[in-house]
Amino acid sequence: MPHHPPLRRTKAVAAASGVLALAALGLNSPAHAVSYGTPTIALSASYLSGAVGATGDPVVTVTVGQSGADASALTVAASASSTSSVAGTGDVQVTGTGAARQLSVTAHGRGYTDLTLKVTGLGGKSATKTLHYAASAAVQRAADTRYLTGSSDASAAVDVGGGYAVVADDESNTLRLYDRSASGAPVRSWDFSSALGVSKEIDIEGAARVGDTIYWTGSLGNNKDGAYKADRNTVFTTTVTGSGAATRLTLGGSYKKLRDGLVAWDHANGDRFGFAAATADGQAPKQIDGFNVEGLEFAPGSTSTAYIGFRAPLAPPVDGGKALIVPVTNFDKVLASGAKPVFGAAIQLDLGGLSIRDIRKNAADQYLIVAGSWAADDNSDPYAVYSWDGVAQHAPVKRADLPTSDPGGWEAVVDVPDLNQAGAKAQFITDDGSADLYGDGTEAKDLLHPEWKKSRATWFTVTG
C-alpha cells in the first residue's frame, strides 16, 4: 500500500517551494528606495538691477533640476536677503513650473542686497545660489520708462523697426541692439574697433539712417583734458540687414579727417566760429567756445547733405547764443569713397541758449532736436525738445521741457512720430554714466558689473 505523507507536511513543502520560486524570480524581495540627487540651480546672470516703482524691470532665468525627479516637483523661492530695505524675500517673484523659471524682483529702496535663492527638491534635499541685486531710486514717468542695461553711457540711437533700436555708447565703441519696450540687456552687440583701426573710444555721439545705411560720428573734439585723440575724429557707416530682433550690422566705410575739414573751412571763412582755437592742445571740448559734435541728421529730402550739430560752441559763444549746425553737402561720398568734404552755409538755431544734444527726423522731414547745455553734465541746466522743419531760415518751436531731477542727461531721441498727430510720443534716452545710481558714490560708468550699468529710455508726449 503506497505511503502518503501527511497532508499538512505536503502543504508545507509546497509552500516552501513556492517561496523559493518567488525568491528566484525576485518577486518577494524588498522594494528598492528611490534615490534623489542633490538639486541644481543656475542663474542666467548673477547680477541684476532694478528701480523703485519701475515697470517691467529686467528678469533672470533660473534653471533647476534634480536627478530622479521631474523638474515640476521642485520649488524655487528666496530664502534670505542681506538688506531687506532694498528688497526682501517677499519681493522676489518666481514664475514657471518647468526646468526654466523666470525671476523678478520688486525694489523697495535704493541700494544693494544679496538675495539667496533656494531650490527644494524631493527627498528633503536643497541647494542655493546668490543673486546680487542693485536698485536705483524712483524716477518721474516710471510707467513710461525702460532701462537699457549693459552700458550706462548711451549717446545716440537709431530705430531699426519691429520695436528695436541700435544704441551707441560714448565710453566704448560697442553698438547694442535693444527691445525698446522692455528693460534688460541687449539682444545683440557689435564692436567694429579692430576693423576701424581704433584702439581707444571714438566717443560716438551722433547717428543718422538713410535706407539701409547708418552713419555714426564721433565727437571730433579733444578729450576732457584737452588732449587730441585721433580715434575721436572718426565717422563710419554700418549696413543694416533684417529688422527687429533679427537686425544685423556690417561695417561699411569710414573717414578720419572731418574735424580737419571743419577747422580748415572755418579758418577760410575768417575763423567765424573759432574752431582752430577750440581744437588747440589743452582746450577742453565742453566749453561755450569749445568744439564738440553731438548731432547728426540729413537735410530735408536729401541723402547726401548731412547736418552736423554742435554741442559747442554756441554762436556767438555767449549766454543766449544760438545752436550751430554745419551742413556737409557730400556726406555720402565722404564715407563711400573718402571724398573731401564740402561744407554749406552754417545754420544757427535759437534754442533758448541751449545747444544740440541730438537731432532726428522722420520720413516726412519733421525734426526733433534734443537741446541741452554745452557744459559738462550735472543736470543743473535745463533740457528741452524742439521741433523744426529742417529749413535754415525757419525757427524751431519748443515742444516740451525734459525733467532734470532724475539722474542722467538727455542724449538721444530714437525716432520722430507724426508731429501733426495729437498726443504723439517719442522715446528719449539718457546718458547716466556720471550718475550715482545706487547711493554709494560710484559713478555708473565705473560700476564693475555691466548688469548694474544702465541708461533710461522714456516716452514723452511731444504734441498737444
C-alpha positions as CSV (number, residue, x, y, z in Angstrom):
1,M,0.0,0.0,0.0
2,P,1.6,3.3,-1.0
3,H,2.8,5.6,1.7
4,H,1.3,9.2,1.5
5,P,2.9,11.9,3.6
6,P,0.6,13.7,5.9
7,L,-1.4,16.5,4.2
8,R,0.0,19.2,6.5
9,R,3.6,18.3,5.6
10,T,2.8,18.2,1.9
11,K,1.4,21.8,2.0
12,A,4.4,23.0,3.9
13,V,6.8,21.6,1.4
14,A,4.7,23.1,-1.4
15,A,4.7,26.5,0.3
16,A,8.4,26.4,0.8
17,S,8.9,25.5,-2.8
18,G,6.8,28.5,-3.9
19,V,8.7,30.8,-1.7
20,L,11.9,29.6,-3.2
21,A,10.5,30.1,-6.7
22,L,9.3,33.6,-6.0
23,A,12.6,34.4,-4.4
24,A,14.4,33.2,-7.5
25,L,12.2,35.5,-9.6
26,G,12.8,38.4,-7.3
27,L,9.1,38.8,-6.7
28,N,9.3,38.6,-2.9
29,S,12.4,40.9,-2.5
30,P,12.0,44.2,-0.6
31,A,11.3,47.2,-2.9
32,H,14.4,49.4,-3.6
33,A,14.1,53.0,-2.2
34,V,14.1,55.8,-4.9
35,S,17.4,57.7,-4.8
36,Y,17.3,61.5,-5.4
37,G,20.3,63.6,-6.2
38,T,21.1,67.0,-4.8
39,P,19.2,69.6,-6.8
40,T,21.0,72.0,-9.1
41,I,20.3,75.7,-9.6
42,A,21.8,78.1,-12.1
43,L,21.1,81.7,-13.0
44,S,21.3,83.3,-16.4
45,A,23.0,86.3,-14.6
46,S,24.4,86.6,-11.1
47,Y,23.9,90.3,-11.1
48,L,20.6,92.1,-11.6
49,S,19.4,95.8,-11.5
50,G,16.0,97.3,-10.9
51,A,14.4,100.5,-9.9
52,V,11.9,101.6,-7.2
53,G,8.5,101.9,-8.8
54,A,9.7,100.6,-12.2
55,T,7.5,98.8,-14.7
56,G,8.9,95.7,-16.3
57,D,12.3,95.5,-14.7
58,P,14.9,93.0,-16.0
59,V,14.4,89.4,-15.1
60,V,16.7,86.4,-14.6
61,T,16.2,82.9,-15.8
62,V,16.6,80.3,-13.1
63,T,17.3,76.7,-14.3
64,V,16.8,73.9,-11.9
65,G,17.0,70.1,-11.9
66,Q,17.3,67.0,-9.7
67,S,18.2,63.5,-10.7
68,G,15.4,61.1,-10.1
69,A,12.8,63.9,-10.0
70,D,10.7,65.7,-12.5
71,A,11.6,69.5,-12.6
72,S,7.9,70.3,-11.9
73,A,8.3,68.8,-8.4
74,L,10.9,71.3,-7.5
75,T,10.1,74.6,-5.8
76,V,12.2,77.9,-6.0
77,A,12.0,80.8,-3.6
78,A,14.1,83.5,-2.0
79,S,15.2,82.3,1.4
80,A,17.3,85.3,2.6
81,S,18.1,89.0,1.8
82,S,21.1,90.8,3.1
83,T,19.4,94.2,3.0
84,S,15.6,93.8,3.2
85,S,15.0,97.5,3.0
86,V,16.2,97.3,-0.7
87,A,14.3,94.1,-1.4
88,G,13.2,91.3,0.9
89,T,12.4,87.7,0.3
90,G,8.7,88.5,-0.3
91,D,9.7,90.9,-3.1
92,V,11.1,88.1,-5.2
93,Q,8.7,86.5,-7.7
94,V,9.4,83.2,-9.5
95,T,7.1,82.1,-12.3
96,G,7.0,78.8,-14.2
97,T,7.0,75.2,-13.2
98,G,9.5,73.5,-15.5
99,A,13.3,73.4,-15.6
100,A,13.5,77.1,-16.5
101,R,11.8,79.7,-14.3
102,Q,11.6,83.5,-14.6
103,L,12.6,85.5,-11.5
104,S,11.8,89.2,-11.0
105,V,12.4,91.5,-8.0
106,T,10.3,94.4,-6.8
107,A,12.6,97.1,-5.4
108,H,11.6,99.0,-2.2
109,G,14.7,101.1,-1.6
110,R,17.8,102.4,-3.3
111,G,21.0,100.3,-2.7
112,Y,22.3,96.8,-2.9
113,T,21.3,93.4,-1.5
114,D,22.3,89.8,-1.9
115,L,19.3,87.5,-2.4
116,T,19.7,83.9,-1.5
117,L,17.6,81.7,-3.9
118,K,16.8,78.2,-2.7
119,V,15.6,75.2,-4.8
120,T,13.9,72.5,-2.8
121,G,13.7,69.0,-4.3
122,L,12.4,65.6,-3.4
123,G,13.9,63.6,-0.5
124,G,14.3,66.8,1.6
125,K,17.3,67.9,-0.5
126,S,18.0,71.5,-1.5
127,A,20.6,73.9,-3.0
128,T,21.1,77.7,-3.0
129,K,22.5,80.4,-5.3
130,T,23.1,84.1,-4.6
131,L,21.7,86.9,-6.8
132,H,23.5,90.2,-6.4
133,Y,20.8,92.9,-6.8
134,A,21.1,96.7,-7.1
135,A,18.1,99.1,-7.1
136,S,18.1,102.7,-8.2
137,A,15.7,105.3,-7.0
138,A,12.3,106.0,-8.4
139,V,12.1,108.4,-11.3
140,Q,9.4,110.6,-12.9
141,R,7.3,108.9,-15.5
142,A,8.2,105.5,-14.2
143,A,5.4,103.8,-16.2
144,D,6.8,105.2,-19.4
145,T,10.4,104.3,-18.6
146,R,12.5,101.3,-19.5
147,Y,16.1,100.6,-18.6
148,L,18.8,99.6,-21.1
149,T,21.4,97.6,-19.2
150,G,24.9,96.6,-20.1
151,S,26.0,100.3,-20.5
152,S,25.3,103.5,-18.7
153,D,26.6,105.9,-21.3
154,A,24.0,105.8,-24.1
155,S,24.8,108.6,-26.6
156,A,23.0,108.0,-29.9
157,A,20.2,105.7,-31.1
158,V,18.6,104.7,-34.4
159,D,15.3,102.8,-34.8
160,V,15.7,99.6,-36.8
161,G,12.0,98.6,-36.9
162,G,10.0,95.9,-35.1
163,G,10.2,97.8,-31.8
164,Y,14.0,97.7,-31.6
165,A,16.8,100.3,-31.7
166,V,20.6,100.2,-32.0
167,V,22.2,102.3,-29.3
168,A,25.7,103.7,-29.2
169,D,27.9,104.3,-26.1
170,D,30.3,107.2,-25.8
171,E,32.6,105.3,-23.4
172,S,33.2,102.4,-25.7
173,N,32.7,101.6,-29.4
174,T,30.0,99.0,-28.9
175,L,26.7,99.2,-30.7
176,R,23.9,97.4,-28.9
177,L,20.5,96.2,-30.1
178,Y,17.7,96.7,-27.6
179,D,14.0,95.9,-27.4
180,R,12.6,99.4,-26.9
181,S,9.5,98.1,-25.0
182,A,11.4,96.1,-22.3
183,S,14.0,96.7,-19.7
184,G,17.1,94.5,-19.9
185,A,20.3,93.6,-21.6
186,P,21.0,94.0,-25.4
187,V,19.9,91.1,-27.5
188,R,23.0,91.6,-29.7
189,S,26.0,93.8,-29.9
190,W,28.8,94.8,-32.3
191,D,32.2,96.3,-31.8
192,F,34.0,97.4,-35.0
193,S,37.1,98.9,-33.3
194,S,39.5,96.4,-34.8
195,A,38.1,96.8,-38.3
196,L,38.2,100.6,-38.0
197,G,41.8,100.5,-36.8
198,V,41.0,102.3,-33.5
199,S,42.1,101.3,-30.0
200,K,40.5,104.0,-27.9
201,E,37.0,105.3,-27.7
202,I,35.5,107.0,-30.8
203,D,33.2,108.9,-28.4
204,I,30.2,108.1,-30.6
205,E,27.7,111.0,-30.2
206,G,25.5,111.1,-33.3
207,A,23.8,108.8,-35.8
208,A,21.5,109.1,-38.8
209,R,19.9,106.4,-41.0
210,V,19.4,106.6,-44.8
211,G,17.9,103.5,-46.3
212,D,20.0,100.6,-45.0
213,T,22.9,102.7,-44.1
214,I,23.5,104.1,-40.6
215,Y,26.1,107.0,-40.3
216,W,27.9,107.3,-37.0
217,T,30.1,110.2,-35.8
218,G,32.5,110.6,-33.0
219,S,32.5,113.9,-31.1
220,L,35.5,115.1,-33.2
221,G,36.7,117.2,-30.2
222,N,39.6,116.9,-27.7
223,N,39.1,114.7,-24.7
224,K,38.1,116.2,-21.3
225,D,41.7,117.0,-20.5
226,G,42.1,119.0,-23.7
227,A,44.3,116.4,-25.5
228,Y,43.8,115.4,-29.1
229,K,42.8,111.8,-29.5
230,A,42.8,110.7,-33.2
231,D,40.2,107.9,-32.7
232,R,37.6,110.6,-31.8
233,N,38.0,112.0,-35.3
234,T,36.2,109.0,-36.8
235,V,33.0,108.9,-38.8
236,F,31.8,105.5,-40.1
237,T,28.8,103.6,-41.5
238,T,27.1,100.3,-40.9
239,T,24.8,98.5,-43.2
240,V,21.6,97.1,-41.8
241,T,20.1,93.8,-42.8
242,G,16.9,92.4,-41.2
243,S,14.9,94.3,-38.6
244,G,13.7,93.9,-35.1
245,A,15.5,91.2,-33.1
246,A,16.9,89.8,-36.3
247,T,18.8,93.0,-37.1
248,R,22.4,92.6,-38.2
249,L,25.1,95.2,-38.8
250,T,28.1,95.1,-41.0
251,L,30.8,97.7,-41.3
252,G,30.8,100.0,-44.3
253,G,33.1,102.9,-44.9
254,S,35.0,105.3,-42.5
255,Y,36.6,108.7,-42.6
256,K,39.0,110.3,-40.2
257,K,39.5,113.8,-41.3
258,L,36.2,115.5,-40.8
259,R,37.5,117.6,-37.9
260,D,40.4,118.7,-40.0
261,G,38.0,119.7,-42.8
262,L,35.8,121.7,-40.4
263,V,38.7,123.6,-38.9
264,A,40.0,124.4,-42.4
265,W,36.6,125.5,-43.6
266,D,36.1,127.8,-40.6
267,H,39.6,129.3,-41.0
268,A,38.9,130.0,-44.7
269,N,35.8,131.9,-43.5
270,G,37.6,134.1,-41.1
271,D,37.6,131.8,-38.1
272,R,34.0,132.8,-37.5
273,F,33.2,130.0,-35.0
274,G,36.7,129.7,-33.5
275,F,37.2,126.0,-34.5
276,A,41.0,126.3,-34.7
277,A,41.3,127.8,-31.2
278,A,38.8,125.4,-29.8
279,T,40.7,122.4,-31.0
280,A,44.1,123.6,-29.9
281,D,46.1,121.5,-27.4
282,G,44.8,122.0,-23.9
283,Q,41.3,123.1,-24.9
284,A,38.5,121.1,-23.3
285,P,35.6,120.4,-25.7
286,K,32.7,121.2,-23.4
287,Q,33.0,125.0,-23.2
288,I,30.8,127.7,-24.5
289,D,33.5,128.4,-27.1
290,G,34.6,124.7,-27.4
291,F,34.4,122.2,-30.2
292,N,32.1,119.1,-29.7
293,V,29.8,117.4,-32.1
294,E,26.7,115.6,-30.7
295,G,24.1,115.6,-33.5
296,L,23.9,114.1,-37.0
297,E,21.0,114.0,-39.4
298,F,20.3,114.6,-43.1
299,A,18.8,117.7,-44.7
300,P,15.1,117.6,-45.8
301,G,14.7,115.4,-48.9
302,S,18.4,114.7,-49.1
303,T,20.5,111.5,-49.0
304,S,23.8,113.4,-49.5
305,T,23.7,116.6,-47.3
306,A,24.2,115.9,-43.6
307,Y,23.7,118.3,-40.8
308,I,26.5,118.3,-38.2
309,G,25.0,119.5,-34.9
310,F,27.3,121.1,-32.3
311,R,27.1,120.9,-28.5
312,A,29.8,123.5,-28.5
313,P,30.4,126.3,-29.5
314,L,27.4,128.5,-29.2
315,A,27.2,131.1,-31.9
316,P,28.2,133.6,-30.7
317,P,29.9,132.0,-27.7
318,V,28.0,133.9,-25.0
319,D,25.0,133.2,-22.8
320,G,21.9,133.2,-25.0
321,G,24.0,132.3,-28.1
322,K,22.5,130.1,-30.8
323,A,22.9,126.4,-31.6
324,L,25.2,125.7,-34.5
325,I,24.7,123.3,-37.5
326,V,27.2,122.9,-40.3
327,P,26.0,121.1,-43.4
328,V,28.2,118.7,-45.3
329,T,26.8,118.6,-48.8
330,N,28.5,115.4,-50.0
331,F,28.5,113.4,-46.8
332,D,27.5,110.2,-48.6
333,K,30.6,110.4,-50.9
334,V,32.9,111.3,-48.0
335,L,32.0,108.0,-46.4
336,A,31.7,105.9,-49.5
337,S,34.9,107.0,-51.3
338,G,36.8,109.3,-49.0
339,A,35.9,112.4,-50.9
340,K,37.0,115.7,-49.4
341,P,34.0,117.1,-47.5
342,V,32.2,120.1,-49.0
343,F,30.5,122.4,-46.5
344,G,27.4,124.5,-46.9
345,A,26.4,127.7,-45.2
346,A,26.2,127.4,-41.4
347,I,22.8,127.3,-39.7
348,Q,22.1,129.0,-36.4
349,L,19.1,128.0,-34.4
350,D,17.6,129.7,-31.4
351,L,17.1,127.0,-28.8
352,G,16.8,129.4,-25.8
353,G,20.5,129.5,-25.2
354,L,20.9,125.7,-25.4
355,S,22.9,123.7,-27.8
356,I,22.3,120.5,-29.8
357,R,22.5,117.2,-28.0
358,D,20.7,115.2,-30.7
359,I,18.7,115.7,-33.9
360,R,16.4,113.3,-35.6
361,K,13.9,113.4,-38.4
362,N,11.2,111.2,-39.9
363,A,10.3,110.4,-43.5
364,A,8.1,113.5,-43.7
365,D,11.1,115.7,-42.8
366,Q,9.8,116.6,-39.4
367,Y,12.6,117.1,-37.0
368,L,13.0,116.8,-33.2
369,I,16.0,118.4,-31.5
370,V,17.2,117.5,-28.0
371,A,18.5,120.7,-26.6
372,G,20.8,120.9,-23.6
373,S,23.7,122.8,-22.1
374,W,27.2,122.9,-23.7
375,A,28.6,122.4,-20.2
376,A,29.7,119.1,-18.6
377,D,26.7,117.0,-17.4
378,D,25.5,117.7,-13.9
379,N,21.8,118.3,-14.7
380,S,22.0,121.8,-13.3
381,D,20.9,123.2,-16.7
382,P,17.7,122.6,-18.5
383,Y,16.9,120.2,-21.3
384,A,14.2,120.8,-23.9
385,V,12.7,119.3,-27.0
386,Y,12.2,121.5,-30.1
387,S,10.6,120.6,-33.5
388,W,11.9,122.0,-36.8
389,D,11.3,121.6,-40.5
390,G,15.0,121.5,-41.4
391,V,14.9,124.8,-43.3
392,A,17.7,127.1,-42.3
393,Q,15.5,130.2,-42.4
394,H,12.8,128.7,-40.2
395,A,12.8,128.9,-36.5
396,P,12.4,125.8,-34.3
397,V,9.5,125.5,-32.0
398,K,9.8,124.4,-28.4
399,R,7.6,121.4,-27.6
400,A,8.5,120.4,-24.1
401,D,10.9,120.6,-21.2
402,L,12.6,117.4,-20.2
403,P,12.9,116.7,-16.4
404,T,16.3,117.2,-14.8
405,S,15.6,116.0,-11.2
406,D,16.5,112.4,-12.0
407,P,20.0,111.0,-12.8
408,G,21.5,111.3,-16.2
409,G,21.5,113.8,-19.1
410,W,19.2,113.5,-22.1
411,E,21.3,112.4,-25.0
412,A,19.2,110.8,-27.8
413,V,15.8,110.7,-29.4
414,V,15.2,107.3,-31.1
415,D,12.7,108.4,-33.8
416,V,10.2,111.0,-34.7
417,P,6.4,110.4,-34.7
418,D,4.0,112.3,-36.9
419,L,4.1,115.7,-35.3
420,N,0.7,116.6,-36.8
421,Q,-0.9,113.9,-34.7
422,A,-2.3,114.9,-31.3
423,G,-0.7,113.1,-28.4
424,A,2.2,111.7,-30.4
425,K,5.1,110.3,-28.2
426,A,8.8,110.0,-28.8
427,Q,11.3,107.9,-26.8
428,F,14.3,109.8,-25.3
429,I,17.4,108.2,-23.8
430,T,19.7,109.4,-21.1
431,D,23.5,109.1,-20.6
432,D,23.7,108.0,-16.9
433,G,27.5,107.5,-16.9
434,S,28.2,110.1,-14.3
435,A,25.2,109.3,-12.1
436,D,25.4,107.7,-8.7
437,L,22.6,105.3,-9.3
438,Y,22.7,103.2,-6.1
439,G,23.7,105.8,-3.5
440,D,27.2,104.6,-2.7
441,G,29.1,107.4,-4.6
442,T,30.1,105.2,-7.5
443,E,29.6,106.7,-10.9
444,A,27.6,104.3,-13.1
445,K,30.4,104.2,-15.8
446,D,32.7,102.8,-13.0
447,L,30.4,100.0,-11.8
448,L,32.1,96.6,-12.1
449,H,29.2,94.7,-13.4
450,P,27.5,95.5,-16.7
451,E,24.2,94.3,-15.5
452,W,24.2,97.2,-13.0
453,K,25.1,99.8,-15.6
454,K,22.0,101.3,-17.3
455,S,20.5,104.2,-19.2
456,R,16.9,105.3,-19.1
457,A,14.6,105.3,-22.1
458,T,11.4,107.3,-21.5
459,W,8.4,108.1,-23.7
460,F,7.3,111.7,-23.7
461,T,4.3,113.3,-25.4
462,V,5.7,115.8,-27.9
463,T,2.4,117.1,-29.5
464,G,-0.6,118.6,-27.9
